[in-house]
Amino acid sequence: FAHSIEEVAYRGLVRLSGDAGPEEIISVLRRCSLANSESSLLSVSRVLGMLIKSRRPHLALRIIPLLWREGLAIRLMDYTDLVVACGRVSYWPEALELLRLMIPDGGPAGEEMDDWICAAAIKACGKASAWIQALGLLGMAVETSIDVSKFVYSAAIYACGNGKVWQKALDLLRVAEDSDLHVSDSMYSAALGALNKVGNWIKALQLVSDMAAARVEPNASCYTNAISACEQHGQWGHAMGLLVAMGEQRLEVDSTICNAAMNAFQKEGAWSQAVGLLGTMSEQRVEVDTISCNTAMSACASTGEWETVFALLDTMAGLVVKPSVVTYGIALDALSMEGQWEKALEMLCVMRRGLVEADRVSLQTAVSSCTKGGDWARALDFLDFMATESVMPRIIEFNAGISSCQRYGAWPQAVNLLRTMARSSLEASIVSFNATIGACPVAHEWVQALGLLFGLGVNRLDANAMTLHNANDACAHAKQWAMVSSLLEFAVSARIDPTLLNRHKRREALAVSSPDTEFT
């Protein structure tokens, strides 16, 4: 019943307009019997919390002074809950306003601020990276009679870490160590989190070592932050050492920690260590997820261990881990490097059967790999496959397909791709035209090449040196020396370096057009 009353009050307050007056707000609470007696304060506090959680902190702050007017004062524990609620949604200015409302000379609340509410307000600032305000609160706590506990220091160190001022975080830790305060593992964890934020792995390792000297045993969070800092710089040896230390302390190792260490292996190409860790995770019954497998596969792929990549892909089925589009992308890249175009197409079909939607990166990898391998027919197959997967090829994919056709003189297919681009409302670039013209020389299609050259104007494109080079080749292959000579004049008029034309082709062209010309 109480919950239903709070819900009704909450909805009534939410329905009020932004400029609702005090009487309207109190009227809603009175109708729900929430502003009539001290016994209703708990329900009122819950309503205020609901407003903050739904990102309406300003309305909640307006209600508190109105309750004072009615002779009702929010209790300290309720203020603390409200400050924590502000922190969860990163409303640090509102958290500070709550503190102002509760202190003796800030209003009728007349409450003494304790370390819990101070820590909650500092953490609220920390979540929004407002480290300057957090340190201001810490300074105020030190100057007053508030007991500055480990919770306050931990919150302040966390705030500095979130603001990426790791030096200040370490300074606070040293201040706490020099005081009579017992420095806890949570304070070290907050400091290590600050170092993790900036990837300072050297300081992180030093701090873990300092914990042993201070006789403070690192917790799982300490190790996680230190391993993550090492991961950012590929320090896989140190990351592995920290993992071993966790095992010796019999701390629970989860997939997040292992994945961070495996990332360090991947960055340095330590594929055997990555695969080994994957096996250890399975043996120790640590959950192996898709990220774990993908990272190990990437480590193998970066060093050309393609067979291991495929073996890991097969292993995922036994581990009941569903491959993602990233997984298949790594495998496709491996197949492309090995020139296995048919298997790559088969893998795309496997993705479809597994209800894994092929993304643009995977398909672009397949098209590009076929282009590099000179398999223009297969590149066109992949472009068709993109259409069936509702992934419309972009200019970059079309250009890759045209380039593949260019290598083997498949000019009809190249021209068809150029036309398909136009039908797809894609504006062909000069690269598209250059590659299409470049497909013409092998088939002696000089007329087609010149048609494309002089059709550039329709597409608002200007010929460049490569355009002229490819058109010149088409005419020269067909021994159309007069046209080669014309292209030489075209180059001069277009301010394109005429020396681009092969010397022997220029000589033959000039010999046809000017028989008496002497050559040196």
C-alpha positions in Angstrom: 0.0 0.0 0.0 2.8 2.4 0.9 4.5 1.7 -2.3 1.4 2.5 -4.3 1.0 5.8 -2.5 4.6 6.7 -3.3 4.1 5.8 -6.9 0.9 8.0 -7.1 2.8 10.9 -5.5 5.7 10.4 -7.9 3.5 10.4 -11.0 1.6 13.4 -9.7 4.8 15.4 -9.3 6.1 14.4 -12.7 3.0 15.6 -14.3 3.5 19.1 -12.9 4.8 21.7 -15.3 8.3 23.0 -14.9 7.1 26.3 -13.4 4.7 24.7 -10.9 4.4 26.8 -7.7 5.0 25.6 -4.2 1.3 25.2 -3.4 0.9 22.9 -6.3 3.8 20.7 -5.2 2.7 20.5 -1.6 -0.9 19.8 -2.8 0.2 16.7 -4.5 2.0 15.4 -1.4 -0.9 16.3 0.8 -3.4 14.4 -1.3 -1.2 11.3 -0.8 -0.9 12.1 2.9 2.8 12.6 2.6 3.2 16.1 4.0 1.0 15.7 7.1 3.2 14.1 9.7 6.7 12.9 10.7 5.6 9.3 10.0 5.3 10.1 6.3 9.0 11.2 5.9 10.3 7.8 4.9 7.8 7.7 2.0 8.6 11.3 1.1 12.3 10.4 0.9 11.6 7.5 -1.3 9.6 9.7 -3.7 12.6 12.1 -3.8 14.9 9.2 -4.6 12.5 8.2 -7.4 12.7 11.7 -8.8 16.5 11.7 -8.8 16.8 8.3 -10.4 14.4 9.4 -13.2 16.7 12.4 -13.8 14.5 15.0 -12.2 16.9 16.2 -9.4 15.8 19.8 -9.6 12.2 19.0 -8.7 13.5 16.9 -5.7 15.6 19.8 -4.5 12.6 22.2 -4.7 10.5 19.9 -2.5 12.9 19.8 0.5 12.6 23.5 1.6 8.8 23.1 1.1 8.8 20.3 3.6 10.6 22.5 6.1 7.8 25.1 5.7 5.4 22.3 6.7 7.5 21.6 9.8 9.0 18.4 8.4 12.8 17.7 8.2 14.5 15.0 6.1 16.7 12.7 8.3 20.5 12.4 7.8 20.2 8.9 6.5 17.7 10.0 3.9 20.0 12.8 2.8 22.8 10.2 2.4 20.6 8.1 0.3 19.6 11.1 -1.9 23.3 12.1 -2.4 24.1 8.5 -3.4 21.2 8.6 -5.9 22.6 11.8 -7.4 26.0 10.1 -7.7 24.6 7.2 -9.6 23.3 9.5 -12.3 26.4 11.8 -12.2 24.5 14.8 -10.8 27.3 16.2 -8.7 26.0 19.8 -8.5 22.8 18.5 -7.0 24.7 16.4 -4.6 26.6 19.5 -3.4 23.3 21.4 -3.1 21.9 18.6 -0.9 24.9 19.1 1.4 24.3 22.8 1.5 20.7 22.2 2.5 21.5 19.9 5.4 24.3 21.7 7.2 23.2 23.9 10.2 23.6 27.3 8.6 22.3 26.2 5.3 18.7 25.6 6.4 16.4 24.2 9.0 17.7 20.7 8.5 20.4 21.3 11.2 22.1 18.0 10.6 25.8 17.3 11.2 27.5 15.9 8.1 29.3 12.6 8.7 31.9 10.7 6.7 29.4 8.6 4.9 27.5 11.5 3.3 30.8 13.3 2.6 32.1 10.2 0.8 28.9 9.9 -1.1 29.1 13.5 -2.3 32.8 13.2 -3.3 32.0 10.0 -5.2 29.2 11.8 -7.0 31.7 14.4 -8.1 34.1 11.6 -9.1 31.6 9.9 -11.4 31.4 13.1 -13.4 35.2 13.6 -13.3 34.7 16.8 -11.2 37.9 16.1 -9.3 38.4 19.8 -8.3 35.0 19.9 -6.5 35.8 16.5 -4.9 39.1 17.8 -3.5 37.2 20.9 -2.3 34.9 18.7 -0.3 37.8 16.7 1.1 39.4 20.0 2.2 36.2 21.1 3.9 35.9 17.8 5.7 39.5 18.1 7.0 38.9 21.6 8.3 35.7 20.7 10.1 35.1 18.1 12.8 34.1 15.4 10.3 36.0 12.1 10.7 37.9 11.7 7.5 37.7 8.0 7.1 39.1 5.6 4.5 35.8 5.8 2.7 36.3 9.6 2.2 39.9 9.2 1.0 38.9 6.3 -1.3 36.2 8.4 -2.9 38.6 11.4 -3.4 41.3 9.1 -4.9 38.6 7.6 -7.2 37.5 11.1 -8.3 41.1 12.1 -9.2 41.5 8.8 -11.1 38.3 9.5 -13.1 39.6 13.0 -13.8 42.9 11.4 -15.1 45.1 13.3 -12.5 46.9 10.3 -11.3 49.6 12.3 -9.5 47.0 13.8 -7.2 45.5 10.4 -6.6 48.9 9.1 -5.5 49.5 12.2 -3.4 46.3 11.5 -1.5 47.3 7.9 -0.9 50.6 9.1 0.6 48.8 11.6 2.8 46.6 8.8 4.1 49.6 6.6 4.6 51.4 9.3 6.7 48.3 9.8 8.9 47.1 7.5 11.6 44.5 6.2 9.2 44.7 2.5 8.3 45.2 2.4 4.5 42.9 -0.3 3.0 43.1 -2.3 -0.2 40.1 -0.3 -1.5 42.3 2.9 -1.4 45.1 1.2 -3.2 42.5 -0.1 -5.7 41.3 3.4 -6.4 44.9 4.6 -6.9 45.6 1.7 -9.3 42.4 2.6 -11.1 43.8 6.1 -11.6 47.0 4.6 -13.1 45.0 2.3 -15.3 43.0 5.2 -16.7 46.2 6.7 -18.1 48.0 3.4 -18.8 50.9 4.0 -16.4 51.9 0.4 -16.0 55.3 1.2 -14.5 53.7 3.1 -11.6 51.0 0.5 -11.3 53.5 -2.4 -10.8 55.4 -0.2 -8.3 52.3 0.4 -6.3 51.4 -3.3 -6.2 54.9 -3.9 -4.8 54.4 -1.1 -2.3 51.3 -2.8 -1.0 53.4 -5.8 0.0 55.8 -3.5 1.9 52.8 -1.9 3.6 51.4 -5.3 4.5 48.2 -4.7 2.5 47.1 -7.7 0.5 45.9 -6.7 -3.0 42.4 -7.6 -3.8 41.0 -8.7 -7.2 40.2 -5.1 -8.2 43.9 -4.1 -7.5 45.1 -6.8 -9.8 42.5 -6.1 -12.5 43.6 -2.4 -12.7 47.3 -3.3 -12.8 46.8 -5.9 -15.5 44.7 -3.5 -17.5 47.4 -0.9 -17.3 50.0 -3.4 -18.6 47.6 -4.5 -21.3 47.5 -1.0 -22.8 51.2 -1.2 -23.6 51.4 -4.8 -24.5 53.3 -5.7 -21.3 52.2 -9.3 -21.4 55.0 -10.7 -19.3 54.0 -8.5 -16.4 50.3 -9.1 -17.0 51.0 -12.9 -16.8 53.0 -12.4 -13.6 50.1 -10.6 -12.0 47.7 -13.3 -13.0 50.0 -15.9 -11.4 50.1 -13.8 -8.2 46.3 -13.8 -8.1 46.3 -17.6 -8.3 48.8 -17.8 -5.4 46.6 -15.6 -3.3 43.6 -17.8 -4.3 41.7 -14.8 -5.6 38.9 -15.4 -8.0 40.0 -14.9 -11.6 37.2 -14.0 -14.1 37.0 -13.6 -17.8 37.4 -9.8 -17.6 40.9 -10.1 -16.0 42.0 -12.9 -18.4 40.8 -11.0 -21.4 42.8 -7.9 -20.3 46.0 -10.1 -20.0 45.2 -11.7 -23.4 44.9 -8.3 -25.0 48.5 -7.7 -23.9 49.5 -11.0 -25.6 47.6 -9.9 -28.8 49.3 -6.5 -29.0 52.8 -8.1 -28.8 51.9 -11.0 -31.1 52.5 -13.5 -28.3 50.0 -16.0 -29.8 51.2 -19.1 -28.0 50.8 -17.5 -24.6 47.3 -16.3 -25.7 46.3 -19.8 -26.8 47.8 -21.2 -23.6 45.8 -18.8 -21.4 42.7 -19.7 -23.3 43.3 -23.4 -22.4 44.0 -22.5 -18.8 40.8 -20.6 -18.5 38.9 -23.7 -19.7 40.8 -26.0 -17.3 40.2 -23.6 -14.3 36.5 -23.3 -15.3 36.8 -19.6 -15.9 34.2 -18.5 -18.3 35.5 -18.4 -21.9 33.5 -15.8 -23.8 33.5 -14.6 -27.4 35.9 -11.8 -26.5 38.4 -14.3 -25.1 38.4 -16.4 -28.3 38.5 -13.3 -30.6 41.5 -11.9 -28.8 43.4 -15.2 -29.0 42.5 -15.5 -32.7 43.7 -11.9 -33.3 47.0 -12.7 -31.6 47.4 -15.7 -33.9 46.4 -13.8 -37.0 48.8 -11.0 -36.3 51.7 -13.4 -36.6 50.4 -15.4 -39.5 49.4 -18.5 -37.5 46.3 -19.1 -39.7 45.9 -22.8 -39.0 45.6 -22.0 -35.3 43.0 -19.3 -36.1 40.9 -22.0 -37.8 41.5 -24.5 -35.0 40.3 -21.9 -32.4 37.2 -21.3 -34.5 36.4 -25.0 -34.4 37.2 -25.0 -30.6 34.5 -22.4 -30.0 31.8 -24.9 -30.8 33.1 -27.3 -28.1 33.2 -24.4 -25.6 29.6 -23.5 -26.5 30.8 -20.0 -27.4 28.9 -18.4 -30.3 31.2 -16.8 -32.9 30.5 -13.1 -33.5 30.9 -11.0 -36.7 34.3 -10.1 -35.4 35.2 -13.8 -35.1 34.3 -14.4 -38.7 36.0 -11.3 -39.7 39.4 -12.5 -38.3 38.9 -15.9 -40.0 38.0 -14.2 -43.3 41.1 -12.1 -43.1 43.1 -15.3 -42.5 41.5 -16.9 -45.6 42.2 -13.9 -47.7 45.9 -13.9 -46.7 46.0 -17.6 -47.7 44.2 -16.9 -51.0 41.4 -19.2 -50.1 38.6 -17.2 -51.8 36.2 -20.1 -52.1 36.4 -21.0 -48.5 35.9 -17.3 -47.6 32.6 -17.4 -49.6 31.7 -20.6 -47.8 32.3 -18.9 -44.5 30.0 -16.1 -45.4 27.3 -18.7 -46.0 28.1 -20.3 -42.7 27.6 -16.9 -41.0 24.2 -16.6 -42.7 23.2 -20.1 -41.4 24.4 -19.2 -38.0 22.2 -16.1 -38.0 25.3 -13.9 -37.8 24.9 -10.9 -40.1 28.0 -10.2 -42.1 29.1 -6.6 -41.5 30.6 -4.3 -44.0 34.1 -4.8 -42.7 34.0 -8.6 -43.2 32.6 -8.2 -46.8 35.0 -5.4 -47.6 37.9 -7.7 -46.4 36.7 -10.4 -48.7 36.4 -8.1 -51.8 39.8 -6.5 -51.1 41.5 -9.9 -50.7 40.1 -11.1 -54.0 41.4 -7.9 -55.6 44.9 -8.5 -54.2 44.8 -12.1 -55.5 43.6 -11.0 -58.9 40.4 -13.1 -58.7 38.0 -10.6 -60.2 35.2 -13.0 -60.7 35.2 -13.9 -57.0 35.3 -10.2 -56.1 32.2 -9.7 -58.1 30.6 -12.7 -56.3 31.3 -11.0 -53.0 29.8 -7.7 -54.3 26.6 -9.6 -55.3 26.6 -11.3 -51.8 26.7 -7.9 -50.2 23.4 -7.0 -52.0 21.8 -10.2 -50.8 22.8 -9.3 -47.2 21.2 -5.9 -47.6 24.7 -4.3 -47.2 24.8 -1.8 -50.0 28.4 -1.6 -51.4 30.0 1.8 -51.0 32.4 3.5 -53.5 35.4 1.8 -51.8 34.0 -1.7 -52.4 33.0 -0.9 -56.0 36.5 0.5 -56.6 38.0 -2.6 -55.2 35.9 -4.7 -57.5 36.8 -2.6 -60.6 40.5 -2.7 -59.6 40.3 -6.5 -59.6 38.8 -6.4 -63.1 41.5 -4.0 -64.2 44.3 -6.5 -63.5 42.9 -9.0 -65.9 41.4 -6.8 -68.5 37.8 -7.7 -67.6 36.6 -4.4 -69.1 32.9 -5.3 -69.6 32.5 -6.2 -65.9 34.4 -3.0 -64.9 32.1 -0.9 -67.0 29.1 -2.7 -65.6 30.2 -1.9 -62.1 30.6 1.7 -63.0 27.0 1.8 -64.3 25.8 0.0 -61.2 27.3 2.7 -59.1 25.3 5.3 -61.1 22.1 3.3 -60.6 22.8 3.1 -56.9 23.1 6.9 -56.7 26.8 6.7 -55.9 29.0 9.3 -57.5 32.0 7.5 -59.1 35.3 9.0 -58.3 38.3 9.6 -60.5 39.7 6.4 -59.0 36.7 4.5 -60.3 37.1 5.8 -63.9 40.9 5.3 -63.9 40.5 1.7 -62.9 37.8 1.1 -65.5 39.9 2.7 -68.2 42.8 0.7 -67.0 40.9 -2.5 -67.8 40.7 -1.6 -71.5 44.3 -1.9 -72.8 44.6 -5.7 -72.5 41.5 -6.1 -74.7 42.6 -3.3 -77.1 39.4 -1.4 -76.2 40.7 2.0 -77.1 37.4 3.3 -78.2 35.8 2.4 -74.9 38.8 3.9 -73.0 38.5 7.3 -74.9 34.7 7.3 -74.3 35.3 7.0 -70.6 38.0 9.6 -70.7 35.9 12.2 -72.5 32.9 11.3 -70.4 34.5 12.6 -67.2 33.1 16.0 -67.8 29.5 14.6 -67.4 30.5 13.4 -64.0 32.1 16.7 -63.1 35.5 15.1 -62.8 38.9 16.2 -64.2 41.4 13.8 -65.8 44.7 13.3 -63.9 48.0 11.7 -64.8 46.8 8.2 -64.2 43.7 8.7 -66.4 45.9 9.8 -69.3 48.4 7.0 -68.7 45.6 4.3 -68.9 44.0 5.8 -71.9 47.3 6.1 -73.6 48.0 2.4 -72.9 44.7 1.4 -74.5 45.5 3.3 -77.7 49.1 2.1 -77.8 48.0 -1.5 -77.4 45.7 -1.1 -80.4 48.5 0.8 -82.3 46.3 3.8 -82.6 49.3 6.2 -82.8 47.4 9.1 -84.0 45.2 8.9 -80.9 48.3 8.6 -78.8 49.6 11.8 -80.4 46.2 13.5 -79.6 46.5 12.4 -76.0 49.9 14.0 -75.9 48.3 17.3 -77.0 45.5 16.7 -74.5 48.0 16.3 -71.7 49.7 19.6 -72.6 46.4 21.5 -72.7 45.2 19.9 -69.4 48.6 20.8 -67.8 49.4 17.1 -67.2 53.1 16.1 -67.5 53.4 14.6 -71.0 56.4 12.6 -70.0 54.0 10.2 -68.5 53.6 8.6 -71.9 56.0 5.7 -72.3 59.0 6.9 -74.4 58.8 4.3 -77.1 55.1 5.0 -77.5 55.7 8.7 -77.8 58.4 8.1 -80.4 56.1 5.9 -82.5 53.2 8.3 -82.2 55.4 11.3 -83.3 56.9 9.2 -86.1 53.4 8.6 -87.5 52.2 12.2 -87.2 55.6 13.8 -88.1 57.8 11.5 -90.3 60.6 14.1 -90.6 61.1 14.4 -86.9 64.5 13.5 -85.6 64.8 11.8 -82.2 67.7 12.0 -79.8 
